[in-house]
């Protein structure tokens, strides 16, 4: 059986403030719900360790918050600002520290960036 010694996964997600706040179709999704959601993402593997997931863990979370509920910048452009590259001299990555994970550039006007972990 082939074994991958280390895998780094990247996930992207969205929360629609407009849908949460819409008076007719609103979900009732609140700031408290959002905070709970971020905490759940950060800790999602802490209580579900298994042989299949081994030491799987969230390592970094970048949160782009828009001033306007319809958004102040296209999400694809914000996600493109986040880059993951092997560090110089690393041939076969074996840990998260073998990568540079960063945001390149400054968030556009009306968007703030929060980093967790």
PyMOL commands that set and color helices and strands:
alter all, ss='L'
color gray80, all
select helices_A, chain A and resi 17-21+31-43+75-81+96-98
alter helices_A, ss='H'
color red, helices_A
select strands_A, chain A and resi 61-66+82-86+99-103+111-116
alter strands_A, ss='S'
color yellow, strands_A
deselect
rebuild
show_as cartoon
